[in-house]
Amino acid sequence: MRVAIAGAGNVGSSIAKELLENGHEVLLIDRDPSRIAVEGLPTAEWLLADACEISSLDEAALQRCNVVVAATGDDKANLVVSLLAKTEYGVPRVVARINHPKNEWMFDEKWGVDVAVSTPRLLSALVEEAVSVGDLVRLLRFSQGDANLVELTLPKDTALVGTTVGEVAWPEDTALVTIIRGGRVLIPTPEEPLAALDELLFVAHVDREEELEELLSPAVAGEEQAD
């Protein structure tokens, strides 16, 4: 897979390092000469250029990329890179970094963004995830389809403990993708029973989040069992 990363700062370089270690081709683009650190990532391609300029993206052969990551520290630049990547070069997947939460509403398909990652939101979500049991935590927003990656730790006193995945009437537009239990990552087969303190990861439409949280809450589950 060929990936172009706009922004060779700490975030962009860290992403590039991970991708290179996983065997992908990576092109880093930055207009700041001080950030062109070829010796640090010698197997990456480097381009000293402004990623907001069409001529720069032509030189980068962006049309050959499977993914573009807009990872600069400037939200305006990330939006411009995302829009150009999608509309001018037809890049299949565009991931954009959000630096300021107040700008999050702009990072959607209208600007060519497939996945928007807000560092402040992700950090706060991880804090919530570490201390919350029974509360839904949003980890990542997908622009296409208005869906989120959400996590919920199953409370000990929910009636769903012991119920198999296939027995639960999950809300529409909701998919249970992973169960994390005692450090293990489990594929949620229909026969898999749910256990107390399971970490459940869902991809869910934003309109279904409240319904999902109510389904897994101790009070509602207990009421349904009593009925």
N, C-alpha and C positions, 0 to 999 in steps of 0.2 A: 504494500500500500504506500502511495506517495502522499506526503502531508506537507503543506506549506504553513509556516507559523509566522504571523506578523507580530513582531515584537520579540526581541532577543534579550529581554531583561531576565530577572530571576524566575518569573513565571514561565515565560516562553522557553528559556533554556532548560528548566526542569522538565517540562513536557517533552522537549526534544530528546533529552537524555533517556527518558523512559521509553519513548517510541523507538529510538535507535537500538536500545538493548533488546527490544522485542522484534527486531529484524525489519523495521520499516525504513523507507527512504524519507529523509526529512530535509526541507529547505527552510532556513531561517532568514527572515527579511527584517532589516532595521536600518533606519537612516542615520543612527548615531555611530560613528566610527569606533567609539570606545566600547561598544557592545559587540563588535565583531570579534569574538574570541575563538578563532579557529583552533588554537591549541587545546582549548577545553573540550571541544566536540569536533575532533578531526574528521570523523566519518560523515558529518553533516555537510550539506551544501550551504553556502552563505551568499547573501546578496545585500550589498550596501545600497539601499534605495528607500524611497518613500512608498510604503505599501498602499497609500491612498491615491497614487498616480497610476493611470492606465498604462503608461509606458513602462513603469516598473513591473507591473503585473504581466505585461506582455513578455518582458525579459525573463520573468520567473516561469513562464509557460504554465500559467495557472490552470489552463484547460486540461493539463495532464494530471492534475491533482485529484485524488479521491476525497480528500478532506482539506479544508482550510480552517485554521485556528486563529481567530483575531484576539491576540493576547497582550495588546499594548496597555499602558496605564491610562489611556485617554479613551473614554467612552465614545466620543464623536468619531475618532479614528476607527475604532472597532466596528461601529455601525457602517461606516463608509466601506471598509474592507469587506464586510459581510455582504453588503448589497452588491458591490462590484463582482465578488466571487460568484454569487448566485446568478445575477442577471446577465453579466457580460461573458462569464466563462463557464456557466452551467455546472459549477462544482456540486457534486451530489450531496455532500454533508458539510455544513458550516457551523462551527462552534465558536461562540463569542464570550469573552470575559466581560462581566459587568463590574465596574469599579465602585460605582456609587448607587446604592439601592434605589434612590429616587428616580433613576433612569431606567429601571427594570422594565417598565411598561412599554418601552420602545423596542426592546429586543425580541422581536417576533418575526413571523414569516414575511411581513410587509418589508422588513429590512433584510430579508434573506437569511435570517438566523434560524437554524434547525434546533440547536440546543444552546441555551443561555446559562452561564455559570456565574453566580454571584458569590464572590469570596466571602463577604460579610454574612450573607444569608446562610452559606454553607457552614461557616464556623458556628453561627448561632444554632443551626439545626443540629450539628454534632454535639453541642453542649446540651441541648434539649434531649437528644436521643440518649445521652449518657445517664440522664436522671429521670426520664419520663417512662412510666409504665401505664399503659392504658390510654395514652394520649397520642394522637396522630402527629407525626413530625414530617414536614416536607423537606426532602433532601435535594431534589433537583427538578427543575421545570423543563418540560419539552414544549417548544413553541408549536410544533405541528400537532394538531388534535387536542390542544388545550389540556395536556396530561402532565401529571407530576409523578416523580418517583417518591413514594411515601413509606414511612416505617412506623410500625406499631408493635410494642412489646406486649404480648398477651398476658393480662393480669392473672394471678393465681385463682381468683374467685369468679372467673367467667365460666358460664355453663358450657362454653365451646371446648374447654379442656377435655381431651379424650375423644372428641368428635373428629372424624376423618375429614380431610380436605374436600373430598367429593360429596360429603353430606351437607356441607354448608352452602346456603343459597347466597352466593356472593352477589353484590350489586352489579347491574349492567355496566359496561365500559370499565371494568375493573379486572385486573389480572394479578394473581398471586405468583410472583416470579421466583422467590427464594425464601427459605426458612433457615435462619441461623440459630443453631442450638448447641450450646456448650462448646463453641469454637468450631463446630462443623457447619458446612454449607450443604443444605439438603435440597434436592429437587422435589418440589411439592406435587407428588403423584396423588391421584384420587384416594389411594389407600393409606396415605401418610396421616397418622393421628396428630392432632395439635396438642402441644404440651405447655404447661404454665411457663411463662417467661421466654417463650419462643419469640425471636425477633422476626416479624413478618414484613417482607418488602413487597410492595405492590406498585404497579403502574396503574394509575387511576385518573379518570377524567375529573377535572376540578369540581364539577357539579355532583360527583358521587362521593366526595371525601367525607362529608358529614354523615351520609348514610353508612359508609364503611366504618367510621368511628363508632357510631351508635350500635352497629351490629356486633362489634367486638368488645363493647363496654360491659363491665360487670352488671350494672343495673339492668340494662335492656336484655342481656343474655339470661339473667336470672329471672326476669319477668316472663320471657318466652318459655323458659323451662317450667315455670309454675303453671302457665297456661296449658 
